[in-house]
């Protein structure tokens, strides 16, 4: 009986070691921001990187948009409007245009280490969950999103959002 218990303990320990999560990969976005992904991200369109869990149930997406390039807005023009509900509503409208099947909640305006931030979440018709955290530094708009299949674990959502490091 004692040998069976020792064998079971060894199996459990081996299983825990085999299933232990690998360290996350740090991705330097630019000279201002680094974030961590569970696996090495791949750039799927210019400025957007994605990492997918092995079972494809969770996708981690990062996008960088320079408002100076895409909207001809400099930081002086952004400063007085970026923390307004009207600007947040415009951001939401833009997101909905690129994600037409997703029903997003209103953006919550906040502060991230002294920078204006936004958060939202929503679901699509396939019950995928979308959680987003965004912030602005200068004219750069940084967006982290997690797309989770229905019923998949949200275990790493907060870890992904908390992995943001400012390179100063």
N, CA, C and O atoms as a DFTB+ gen file, in Angstrom:
672 C
 N C O
     1  1       0.817      -1.188       0.000
     2  2       0.000       0.000       0.000
     3  2       0.865       1.258       0.000
     4  3       0.570       2.234      -0.689
     5  1       1.938       1.213       0.787
     6  2       2.834       2.351       0.876
     7  2       3.478       2.619      -0.482
     8  3       3.647       3.778      -0.861
     9  1       3.843       1.566      -1.223
    10  2       4.453       1.727      -2.548
    11  2       3.470       2.374      -3.524
    12  3       3.868       3.174      -4.370
    13  1       2.191       2.028      -3.406
    14  2       1.176       2.599      -4.290
    15  2       1.038       4.096      -4.011
    16  3       0.940       4.895      -4.942
    17  1       1.030       4.473      -2.743
    18  2       0.929       5.892      -2.389
    19  2       2.152       6.678      -2.868
    20  3       2.015       7.791      -3.376
    21  1       3.347       6.101      -2.707
    22  2       4.570       6.750      -3.187
    23  2       4.522       6.891      -4.703
    24  3       4.881       7.939      -5.240
    25  1       4.080       5.840      -5.400
    26  2       3.965       5.867      -6.854
    27  2       2.965       6.952      -7.289
    28  3       3.224       7.701      -8.230
    29  1       1.828       7.024      -6.596
    30  2       0.822       8.030      -6.928
    31  2       1.374       9.441      -6.701
    32  3       1.131      10.344      -7.502
    33  1       2.107       9.619      -5.619
    34  2       2.710      10.931      -5.340
    35  2       3.715      11.304      -6.423
    36  3       3.758      12.456      -6.854
    37  1       4.528      10.339      -6.870
    38  2       5.503      10.596      -7.938
    39  2       4.783      10.950      -9.234
    40  3       5.213      11.855      -9.949
    41  1       3.693      10.248      -9.549
    42  2       2.923      10.560     -10.755
    43  2       2.348      11.976     -10.696
    44  3       2.395      12.715     -11.680
    45  1       1.810      12.343      -9.544
    46  2       1.260      13.688      -9.394
    47  2       2.341      14.754      -9.537
    48  3       2.128      15.775     -10.191
    49  1       3.491      14.518      -8.931
    50  2       4.595      15.461      -9.015
    51  2       5.097      15.591     -10.448
    52  3       5.333      16.699     -10.930
    53  1       5.261      14.457     -11.128
    54  2       5.712      14.459     -12.524
    55  2       4.707      15.189     -13.401
    56  3       5.086      15.964     -14.278
    57  1       3.425      14.940     -13.161
    58  2       2.378      15.605     -13.931
    59  2       2.428      17.108     -13.707
    60  3       2.278      17.877     -14.655
    61  1       2.633      17.534     -12.478
    62  2       2.709      18.962     -12.172
    63  2       3.906      19.605     -12.851
    64  3       3.804      20.726     -13.348
    65  1       5.036      18.915     -12.880
    66  2       6.238      19.455     -13.516
    67  2       6.038      19.548     -15.022
    68  3       6.393      20.556     -15.631
    69  1       5.475      18.510     -15.627
    70  2       5.249      18.491     -17.069
    71  2       4.268      19.583     -17.472
    72  3       4.441      20.223     -18.510
    73  1       3.228      19.802     -16.647
    74  2       2.204      20.782     -16.980
    75  2       2.511      22.181     -16.471
    76  3       1.714      23.099     -16.667
    77  1       3.642      22.354     -15.826
    78  2       3.995      23.679     -15.309
    79  2       4.115      24.655     -16.469
    80  3       4.640      24.323     -17.532
    81  1       3.627      25.843     -16.247
    82  2       3.663      26.838     -17.296
    83  2       5.073      27.351     -17.500
    84  3       5.820      27.582     -16.550
    85  1       5.410      27.520     -18.751
    86  2       6.701      28.076     -19.097
    87  2       6.680      29.571     -18.781
    88  3       5.611      30.179     -18.736
    89  1       7.846      30.161     -18.563
    90  2       7.878      31.606     -18.320
    91  2       7.346      32.362     -19.546
    92  3       7.540      31.935     -20.684
    93  1       6.688      33.464     -19.299
    94  2       6.146      34.253     -20.389
    95  2       7.264      34.977     -21.123
    96  3       8.330      35.231     -20.561
    97  1       7.009      35.305     -22.376
    98  2       7.984      35.931     -23.263
    99  2       7.777      37.444     -23.246
   100  3       6.669      37.924     -23.481
   101  1       8.844      38.191     -22.967
   102  2       8.765      39.653     -22.981
   103  2       8.922      40.146     -24.411
   104  3       9.855      39.766     -25.118
   105  1       7.998      40.994     -24.819
   106  2       8.010      41.576     -26.162
   107  2       8.169      43.087     -26.020
   108  3       7.301      43.758     -25.462
   109  1       9.283      43.621     -26.528
   110  2       9.503      45.067     -26.483
   111  2       8.734      45.687     -27.647
   112  3       9.074      45.482     -28.813
   113  1       7.705      46.438     -27.315
   114  2       6.828      47.041     -28.313
   115  2       7.531      48.191     -29.019
   116  3       7.572      48.255     -30.247
   117  1       8.077      49.084     -28.230
   118  2       8.819      50.234     -28.734
   119  2       9.746      50.678     -27.609
   120  3       9.963      49.928     -26.658
   121  1      10.289      51.875     -27.704
   122  2      11.212      52.311     -26.654
   123  2      10.490      52.712     -25.365
   124  3      11.141      53.032     -24.370
   125  1       9.146      52.697     -25.372
   126  2       8.373      53.095     -24.195
   127  2       7.720      51.940     -23.448
   128  3       7.558      52.011     -22.230
   129  1       7.341      50.868     -24.161
   130  2       6.496      49.824     -23.567
   131  2       6.988      48.425     -23.929
   132  3       7.401      48.160     -25.058
   133  1       6.931      47.541     -22.938
   134  2       7.145      46.107     -23.140
   135  2       5.969      45.384     -22.502
   136  3       5.422      45.846     -21.501
   137  1       5.579      44.252     -23.078
   138  2       4.529      43.419     -22.489
   139  2       4.964      41.966     -22.577
   140  3       5.904      41.629     -23.296
   141  1       4.273      41.117     -21.842
   142  2       4.594      39.702     -21.860
   143  2       3.446      38.900     -22.467
   144  3       2.270      39.177     -22.230
   145  1       3.828      37.899     -23.256
   146  2       2.884      36.967     -23.861
   147  2       3.198      35.562     -23.350
   148  3       4.333      35.295     -22.954
   149  1       2.214      34.659     -23.352
   150  2       2.478      33.290     -22.910
   151  2       3.400      32.530     -23.865
   152  3       4.105      31.610     -23.451
   153  1       3.392      32.916     -25.136
   154  2       4.293      32.334     -26.135
   155  2       4.797      33.473     -27.014
   156  3       4.265      34.581     -26.958
   157  1       5.810      33.210     -27.818
   158  2       6.351      34.253     -28.697
   159  2       5.255      34.751     -29.641
   160  3       4.676      33.963     -30.388
   161  1       4.968      36.055     -29.612
   162  2       3.901      36.583     -30.471
   163  2       4.355      36.685     -31.922
   164  3       5.540      36.822     -32.227
   165  1       3.374      36.614     -32.788
   166  2       3.626      36.768     -34.225
   167  2       2.892      38.026     -34.692
   168  3       1.757      38.286     -34.291
   169  1       3.565      38.801     -35.548
   170  2       2.943      39.999     -36.104
   171  2       2.029      39.565     -37.244
   172  3       2.498      39.007     -38.236
   173  1       0.716      39.819     -37.109
   174  2      -0.218      39.385     -38.156
   175  2      -0.635      40.516     -39.068
   176  3      -0.993      40.266     -40.219
   177  1      -0.604      41.741     -38.604
   178  2      -0.666      42.926     -39.458
   179  2       0.273      43.944     -38.827
   180  3       0.592      43.841     -37.642
   181  1       0.708      44.901     -39.585
   182  2       1.677      45.878     -39.096
   183  2       1.208      46.504     -37.784
   184  3       0.146      47.125     -37.731
   185  1       1.998      46.337     -36.735
   186  2       1.689      46.916     -35.437
   187  2       0.827      46.062     -34.531
   188  3       0.546      46.456     -33.399
   189  1       0.394      44.883     -35.009
   190  2      -0.446      43.994     -34.201
   191  2       0.223      42.637     -34.052
   192  3       0.636      42.011     -35.029
   193  1       0.317      42.205     -32.807
   194  2       0.966      40.937     -32.481
   195  2      -0.020      40.046     -31.740
   196  3      -0.863      40.524     -30.981
   197  1       0.100      38.726     -31.976
   198  2      -0.817      37.796     -31.340
   199  2      -0.083      36.547     -30.884
   200  3       0.843      36.063     -31.536
   201  1      -0.527      36.044     -29.745
   202  2      -0.052      34.786     -29.191
   203  2      -1.299      33.979     -28.839
   204  3      -2.227      34.508     -28.228
   205  1      -1.324      32.711     -29.218
   206  2      -2.498      31.872     -28.982
   207  2      -2.114      30.707     -28.086
   208  3      -1.052      30.108     -28.255
   209  1      -2.985      30.385     -27.128
   210  2      -2.741      29.235     -26.257
   211  2      -2.721      27.975     -27.110
   212  3      -3.369      27.929     -28.155
   213  1      -1.990      26.953     -26.680
   214  2      -1.860      25.729     -27.475
   215  2      -3.198      25.101     -27.887
   216  3      -3.297      24.522     -28.968
   217  1      -4.212      25.208     -27.047
   218  2      -5.510      24.619     -27.406
   219  2      -6.392      25.592     -28.189
   220  3      -7.553      25.288     -28.460
   221  1      -5.861      26.743     -28.550
   222  2      -6.546      27.783     -29.334
   223  2      -7.759      28.388     -28.636
   224  3      -8.588      29.019     -29.291
   225  1      -7.880      28.211     -27.332
   226  2      -9.050      28.735     -26.630
   227  2      -8.902      30.194     -26.225
   228  3      -9.894      30.871     -25.956
   229  1      -7.661      30.680     -26.181
   230  2      -7.425      32.062     -25.775
   231  2      -6.394      32.695     -26.707
   232  3      -5.336      32.122     -26.967
   233  1      -6.724      33.885     -27.204
   234  2      -5.779      34.650     -28.024
   235  2      -5.433      35.935     -27.292
   236  3      -6.311      36.619     -26.765
   237  1      -4.149      36.255     -27.263
   238  2      -3.638      37.470     -26.637
   239  2      -3.183      38.377     -27.771
   240  3      -2.336      37.993     -28.578
   241  1      -3.743      39.577     -27.832
   242  2      -3.473      40.469     -28.963
   243  2      -2.978      41.811     -28.438
   244  3      -3.511      42.359     -27.474
   245  1      -1.959      42.316     -29.088
   246  2      -1.454      43.649     -28.784
   247  2      -1.410      44.446     -30.073
   248  3      -0.961      43.944     -31.103
   249  1      -1.876      45.691     -30.020
   250  2      -1.842      46.574     -31.185
   251  2      -1.332      47.948     -30.764
   252  3      -1.705      48.467     -29.712
   253  1      -0.484      48.520     -31.592
   254  2       0.028      49.871     -31.397
   255  2      -0.422      50.727     -32.574
   256  3      -0.186      50.386     -33.733
   257  1      -1.072      51.842     -32.259
   258  2      -1.523      52.788     -33.282
   259  2      -0.942      54.147     -32.936
   260  3      -1.046      54.606     -31.799
   261  1      -0.335      54.781     -33.914
   262  2       0.193      56.133     -33.731
   263  2      -0.826      57.118     -34.305
   264  3      -0.991      57.222     -35.520
   265  1      -1.505      57.837     -33.409
   266  2      -2.530      58.792     -33.846
   267  2      -1.962      59.886     -34.741
   268  3      -2.689      60.439     -35.565
   269  1      -0.682      60.210     -34.597
   270  2      -0.064      61.220     -35.465
   271  2      -0.054      60.741     -36.910
   272  3      -0.224      61.536     -37.834
   273  1       0.147      59.439     -37.103
   274  2       0.209      58.884     -38.466
   275  2      -1.167      58.571     -39.032
   276  3      -1.420      58.846     -40.205
   277  1      -2.066      58.001     -38.227
   278  2      -3.352      57.555     -38.771
   279  2      -4.445      58.615     -38.719
   280  3      -5.393      58.556     -39.503
   281  1      -4.332      59.586     -37.807
   282  2      -5.387      60.589     -37.679
   283  2      -4.852      62.016     -37.699
   284  3      -5.600      62.974     -37.504
   285  1      -3.555      62.146     -37.934
   286  2      -2.916      63.462     -37.980
   287  2      -3.160      64.269     -36.696
   288  3      -3.350      65.485     -36.735
   289  1      -3.151      63.553     -35.548
   290  2      -3.312      64.205     -34.247
   291  2      -1.985      64.186     -33.512
   292  3      -1.362      63.133     -33.372
   293  1      -1.553      65.340     -33.045
   294  2      -0.341      65.355     -32.229
   295  2      -0.733      65.307     -30.753
   296  3      -1.913      65.396     -30.415
   297  1       0.256      65.168     -29.883
   298  2      -0.032      65.019     -28.458
   299  2      -0.700      66.266     -27.876
   300  3      -1.480      66.158     -26.930
   301  1      -0.407      67.442     -28.425
   302  2      -1.049      68.669     -27.948
   303  2      -2.541      68.666     -28.268
   304  3      -3.344      69.165     -27.479
   305  1      -2.918      68.110     -29.415
   306  2      -4.332      68.024     -29.780
   307  2      -5.048      66.933     -28.977
   308  3      -6.230      67.070     -28.659
   309  1      -4.338      65.861     -28.653
   310  2      -4.933      64.760     -27.886
   311  2      -5.120      65.103     -26.412
   312  3      -6.094      64.675     -25.792
   313  1      -4.198      65.867     -25.854
   314  2      -4.180      66.129     -24.409
   315  2      -5.522      66.599     -23.842
   316  3      -5.965      66.047     -22.836
   317  1      -6.183      67.584     -24.435
   318  2      -7.427      68.049     -23.808
   319  2      -8.643      67.142     -24.030
   320  3      -9.656      67.302     -23.349
   321  1      -8.559      66.203     -24.961
   322  2      -9.749      65.397     -25.283
   323  2      -9.647      63.933     -24.874
   324  3     -10.672      63.264     -24.742
   325  1      -8.450      63.425     -24.673
   326  2      -8.289      61.975     -24.496
   327  2      -8.988      61.402     -23.272
   328  3      -9.299      60.211     -23.256
   329  1      -9.245      62.201     -22.254
   330  2      -9.916      61.701     -21.048
   331  2     -11.405      62.050     -21.026
   332  3     -12.051      61.947     -19.983
   333  1     -11.947      62.462     -22.167
   334  2     -13.362      62.833     -22.209
   335  2     -14.220      61.639     -22.637
   336  3     -13.761      60.776     -23.385
   337  1     -15.459      61.594     -22.162
   338  2     -16.366      60.525     -22.591
   339  2     -16.602      60.532     -24.105
   340  3     -16.802      59.478     -24.710
   341  1     -16.577      61.719     -24.712
   342  2     -16.791      61.805     -26.160
   343  2     -15.667      61.117     -26.927
   344  3     -15.920      60.409     -27.901
   345  1     -14.427      61.323     -26.489
   346  2     -13.288      60.678     -27.144
   347  2     -13.360      59.163     -26.943
   348  3     -13.123      58.399     -27.880
   349  1     -13.687      58.730     -25.725
   350  2     -13.824      57.294     -25.453
   351  2     -14.918      56.686     -26.323
   352  3     -14.774      55.565     -26.812
   353  1     -16.006      57.416     -26.517
   354  2     -17.091      56.927     -27.373
   355  2     -16.622      56.803     -28.823
   356  3     -17.012      55.867     -29.521
   357  1     -15.790      57.737     -29.278
   358  2     -15.237      57.650     -30.633
   359  2     -14.331      56.422     -30.767
   360  3     -14.361      55.732     -31.786
   361  1     -13.526      56.155     -29.733
   362  2     -12.684      54.959     -29.753
   363  2     -13.550      53.702     -29.847
   364  3     -13.251      52.784     -30.611
   365  1     -14.623      53.676     -29.062
   366  2     -15.525      52.518     -29.086
   367  2     -16.138      52.340     -30.479
   368  3     -16.219      51.222     -30.987
   369  1     -16.563      53.434     -31.084
   370  2     -17.132      53.368     -32.435
   371  2     -16.128      52.791     -33.416
   372  3     -16.478      51.961     -34.255
   373  1     -14.879      53.231     -33.312
   374  2     -13.830      52.688     -34.177
   375  2     -13.614      51.198     -33.946
   376  3     -13.432      50.439     -34.898
   377  1     -13.633      50.780     -32.688
   378  2     -13.467      49.354     -32.369
   379  2     -14.617      48.537     -32.946
   380  3     -14.402      47.465     -33.513
   381  1     -15.833      49.044     -32.800
   382  2     -17.005      48.315     -33.288
   383  2     -16.959      48.178     -34.809
   384  3     -17.406      47.168     -35.354
   385  1     -16.421      49.186     -35.497
   386  2     -16.300      49.092     -36.954
   387  2     -15.348      47.974     -37.352
   388  3     -15.558      47.316     -38.371
   389  1     -14.294      47.750     -36.552
   390  2     -13.356      46.683     -36.887
   391  2     -13.775      45.338     -36.286
   392  3     -13.257      44.295     -36.684
   393  1     -14.707      45.357     -35.333
   394  2     -15.225      44.131     -34.712
   395  2     -16.758      44.187     -34.722
   396  3     -17.378      44.281     -33.663
   397  1     -17.372      44.131     -35.914
   398  2     -18.820      44.380     -36.008
   399  2     -19.699      43.363     -35.274
   400  3     -20.840      43.675     -34.933
   401  1     -19.195      42.173     -35.029
   402  2     -19.997      41.143     -34.372
   403  2     -19.875      41.186     -32.848
   404  3     -20.488      40.377     -32.151
   405  1     -19.076      42.139     -32.326
   406  2     -18.816      42.191     -30.891
   407  2     -19.651      43.300     -30.251
   408  3     -19.663      44.437     -30.721
   409  1     -20.340      42.948     -29.179
   410  2     -21.128      43.913     -28.420
   411  2     -20.282      44.367     -27.232
   412  3     -20.222      43.683     -26.210
   413  1     -19.633      45.515     -27.368
   414  2     -18.738      46.034     -26.333
   415  2     -19.488      46.937     -25.354
   416  3     -20.400      47.668     -25.740
   417  1     -19.092      46.874     -24.092
   418  2     -19.629      47.803     -23.101
   419  2     -18.977      49.165     -23.329
   420  3     -17.976      49.271     -24.038
   421  1     -19.552      50.203     -22.725
   422  2     -18.952      51.527     -22.819
   423  2     -17.542      51.493     -22.236
   424  3     -17.271      50.755     -21.288
   425  1     -16.664      52.282     -22.798
   426  2     -15.290      52.338     -22.316
   427  2     -15.245      53.029     -20.950
   428  3     -15.873      54.067     -20.741
   429  1     -14.500      52.438     -20.044
   430  2     -14.278      53.044     -18.736
   431  2     -12.946      53.785     -18.806
   432  3     -11.910      53.192     -19.108
   433  1     -12.981      55.073     -18.528
   434  2     -11.771      55.895     -18.574
   435  2     -11.072      55.794     -17.225
   436  3     -11.706      55.893     -16.174
   437  1      -9.760      55.597     -17.266
   438  2      -9.006      55.484     -16.026
   439  2      -7.630      56.095     -16.151
   440  3      -7.339      56.851     -17.079
   441  1      -6.797      55.750     -15.198
   442  2      -5.424      56.235     -15.158
   443  2      -4.500      55.032     -15.015
   444  3      -4.671      54.214     -14.111
   445  1      -3.534      54.930     -15.898
   446  2      -2.547      53.863     -15.843
   447  2      -1.165      54.504     -15.710
   448  3      -0.607      55.007     -16.685
   449  1      -0.629      54.479     -14.511
   450  2       0.707      55.021     -14.233
   451  2       0.867      56.447     -14.749
   452  3       1.915      56.817     -15.279
   453  1      -0.191      57.240     -14.584
   454  2      -0.147      58.630     -15.005
   455  2      -0.599      58.878     -16.435
   456  3      -0.572      60.020     -16.893
   457  1      -1.010      57.849     -17.145
   458  2      -1.463      57.983     -18.532
   459  2      -2.951      57.631     -18.619
   460  3      -3.444      56.795     -17.861
   461  1      -3.653      58.272     -19.542
   462  2      -5.069      57.991     -19.732
   463  2      -5.241      56.567     -20.240
   464  3      -4.556      56.135     -21.167
   465  1      -6.173      55.841     -19.612
   466  2      -6.417      54.460     -20.013
   467  2      -7.910      54.230     -20.219
   468  3      -8.748      55.027     -19.799
   469  1      -8.212      53.116     -20.877
   470  2      -9.588      52.734     -21.172
   471  2      -9.689      51.225     -21.006
   472  3      -8.740      50.491     -21.285
   473  1     -10.841      50.779     -20.552
   474  2     -11.076      49.339     -20.501
   475  2     -12.506      49.066     -20.938
   476  3     -13.398      49.897     -20.768
   477  1     -12.700      47.886     -21.502
   478  2     -14.017      47.460     -21.945
   479  2     -14.019      45.947     -22.069
   480  3     -12.970      45.303     -22.045
   481  1     -15.198      45.401     -22.199
   482  2     -15.332      43.968     -22.466
   483  2     -16.636      43.760     -23.216
   484  3     -17.499      44.637     -23.261
   485  1     -16.756      42.587     -23.797
   486  2     -17.969      42.274     -24.533
   487  2     -17.948      40.853     -25.058
   488  3     -17.015      40.090     -24.807
   489  1     -18.998      40.514     -25.791
   490  2     -19.154      39.171     -26.335
   491  2     -19.579      39.266     -27.793
   492  3     -20.200      40.242     -28.214
   493  1     -19.228      38.225     -28.560
   494  2     -19.713      38.154     -29.932
   495  2     -20.832      37.114     -30.009
   496  3     -21.212      36.530     -28.995
   497  1     -21.354      36.887     -31.207
   498  2     -22.482      35.965     -31.371
   499  2     -22.106      34.510     -31.082
   500  3     -22.985      33.679     -30.854
   501  1     -20.811      34.198     -31.090
   502  2     -20.363      32.830     -30.770
   503  2     -20.012      32.696     -29.291
   504  3     -19.441      31.691     -28.866
   505  1     -20.359      33.718     -28.516
   506  2     -20.125      33.773     -27.068
   507  2     -18.643      33.868     -26.701
   508  3     -18.257      33.559     -25.573
   509  1     -17.813      34.299     -27.659
   510  2     -16.416      34.588     -27.313
   511  2     -16.401      35.864     -26.488
   512  3     -17.145      36.807     -26.755
   513  1     -15.539      35.871     -25.482
   514  2     -15.415      37.025     -24.599
   515  2     -14.236      37.872     -25.067
   516  3     -13.172      37.343     -25.388
   517  1     -14.430      39.188     -25.103
   518  2     -13.390      40.136     -25.486
   519  2     -13.128      41.052     -24.292
   520  3     -14.028      41.766     -23.849
   521  1     -11.905      41.036     -23.774
   522  2     -11.503      41.937     -22.702
   523  2     -10.388      42.814     -23.251
   524  3      -9.430      42.311     -23.838
   525  1     -10.510      44.124     -23.063
   526  2      -9.545      45.052     -23.639
   527  2      -9.077      46.073     -22.611
   528  3      -9.854      46.561     -21.790
   529  1      -7.799      46.378     -22.677
   530  2      -7.208      47.440     -21.877
   531  2      -6.343      48.272     -22.810
   532  3      -5.501      47.735     -23.531
   533  1      -6.551      49.583     -22.796
   534  2      -5.854      50.473     -23.718
   535  2      -5.332      51.682     -22.959
   536  3      -5.899      52.074     -21.939
   537  1      -4.255      52.269     -23.455
   538  2      -3.740      53.497     -22.852
   539  2      -2.996      54.302     -23.910
   540  3      -2.577      53.779     -24.942
   541  1      -2.846      55.598     -23.617
   542  2      -2.187      56.521     -24.550
   543  2      -0.952      57.111     -23.889
   544  3      -1.007      57.596     -22.759
   545  1       0.169      57.063     -24.615
   546  2       1.388      57.764     -24.221
   547  2       1.778      58.622     -25.420
   548  3       2.102      58.100     -26.487
   549  1       1.746      59.928     -25.240
   550  2       2.032      60.828     -26.361
   551  2       0.953      60.673     -27.412
   552  3      -0.225      60.913     -27.151
   553  1       1.369      60.266     -28.611
   554  2       0.386      60.010     -29.676
   555  2       0.179      58.520     -29.902
   556  3      -0.581      58.121     -30.785
   557  1       0.853      57.697     -29.105
   558  2       0.735      56.240     -29.275
   559  2      -0.413      55.676     -28.456
   560  3      -0.545      55.942     -27.262
   561  1      -1.238      54.891     -29.132
   562  2      -2.380      54.209     -28.523
   563  2      -2.015      52.730     -28.428
   564  3      -1.852      52.057     -29.446
   565  1      -1.888      52.232     -27.209
   566  2      -1.501      50.846     -26.943
   567  2      -2.753      50.074     -26.543
   568  3      -3.489      50.501     -25.654
   569  1      -2.996      48.947     -27.191
   570  2      -4.198      48.172     -26.920
   571  2      -3.839      46.710     -26.668
   572  3      -3.199      46.065     -27.498
   573  1      -4.258      46.196     -25.517
   574  2      -4.098      44.780     -25.194
   575  2      -5.486      44.161     -25.159
   576  3      -6.390      44.687     -24.510
   577  1      -5.653      43.056     -25.851
   578  2      -6.949      42.376     -25.901
   579  2      -6.761      40.890     -25.661
   580  3      -5.756      40.292     -26.048
   581  1      -7.751      40.323     -25.018
   582  2      -7.786      38.875     -24.838
   583  2      -9.126      38.406     -25.372
   584  3     -10.178      38.904     -24.973
   585  1      -9.073      37.437     -26.282
   586  2     -10.285      36.847     -26.837
   587  2     -10.341      35.420     -26.316
   588  3      -9.446      34.613     -26.566
   589  1     -11.413      35.125     -25.586
   590  2     -11.528      33.844     -24.903
   591  2     -12.735      33.074     -25.425
   592  3     -13.848      33.599     -25.455
   593  1     -12.513      31.839     -25.830
   594  2     -13.613      30.988     -26.279
   595  2     -14.582      30.750     -25.128
   596  3     -14.196      30.786     -23.960
   597  1     -15.840      30.507     -25.470
   598  2     -16.864      30.255     -24.461
   599  2     -16.440      29.107     -23.556
   600  3     -16.101      28.023     -24.031
   601  1     -16.462      29.350     -22.265
   602  2     -16.127      28.315     -21.294
   603  2     -14.640      28.167     -21.002
   604  3     -14.265      27.409     -20.107
   605  1     -13.788      28.872     -21.735
   606  2     -12.338      28.763     -21.504
   607  2     -11.953      29.543     -20.247
   608  3     -12.661      30.452     -19.813
   609  1     -10.834      29.167     -19.690
   610  2     -10.353      29.788     -18.454
   611  2      -9.923      31.234     -18.686
   612  3      -9.338      31.571     -19.715
   613  1     -10.226      32.069     -17.712
   614  2      -9.785      33.466     -17.725
   615  2      -8.553      33.648     -16.844
   616  3      -8.189      34.766     -16.481
   617  1      -7.929      32.536     -16.513
   618  2      -6.816      32.506     -15.558
   619  2      -5.705      33.506     -15.875
   620  3      -5.198      34.162     -14.965
   621  1      -5.317      33.635     -17.139
   622  2      -4.170      34.472     -17.497
   623  2      -4.538      35.882     -17.944
   624  3      -3.662      36.666     -18.310
   625  1      -5.827      36.207     -17.915
   626  2      -6.267      37.534     -18.369
   627  2      -5.577      38.648     -17.573
   628  3      -4.954      39.536     -18.155
   629  1      -5.688      38.597     -16.264
   630  2      -5.103      39.653     -15.439
   631  2      -3.580      39.653     -15.522
   632  3      -2.949      40.707     -15.440
   633  1      -2.994      38.474     -15.683
   634  2      -1.536      38.386     -15.816
   635  2      -1.072      39.114     -17.075
   636  3      -0.066      39.823     -17.046
   637  1      -1.796      38.944     -18.173
   638  2      -1.455      39.612     -19.427
   639  2      -1.550      41.133     -19.258
   640  3      -0.629      41.861     -19.629
   641  1      -2.659      41.603     -18.701
   642  2      -2.836      43.045     -18.515
   643  2      -1.809      43.613     -17.534
   644  3      -1.349      44.742     -17.702
   645  1      -1.456      42.847     -16.527
   646  2      -0.496      43.324     -15.524
   647  2       0.951      43.244     -16.008
   648  3       1.855      43.742     -15.337
   649  1       1.176      42.627     -17.157
   650  2       2.554      42.449     -17.645
   651  2       3.126      43.694     -18.302
   652  3       4.299      43.708     -18.675
   653  1       2.328      44.729     -18.449
   654  2       2.803      45.955     -19.109
   655  2       3.928      46.580     -18.294
   656  3       3.793      46.811     -17.093
   657  1       5.042      46.847     -18.972
   658  2       6.175      47.515     -18.329
   659  2       6.512      48.764     -19.125
   660  3       6.640      48.722     -20.348
   661  1       6.653      49.871     -18.419
   662  2       7.053      51.114     -19.076
   663  2       8.573      51.189     -19.060
   664  3       9.188      51.067     -18.001
   665  1       9.181      51.386     -20.217
   666  2      10.640      51.443     -20.370
   667  2      11.081      52.897     -20.278
   668  3      11.148      53.597     -21.288
   669  1      11.379      53.343     -19.079
   670  2      11.764      54.754     -18.945
   671  2      13.129      54.919     -18.375
   672  3      13.593      56.045     -18.201
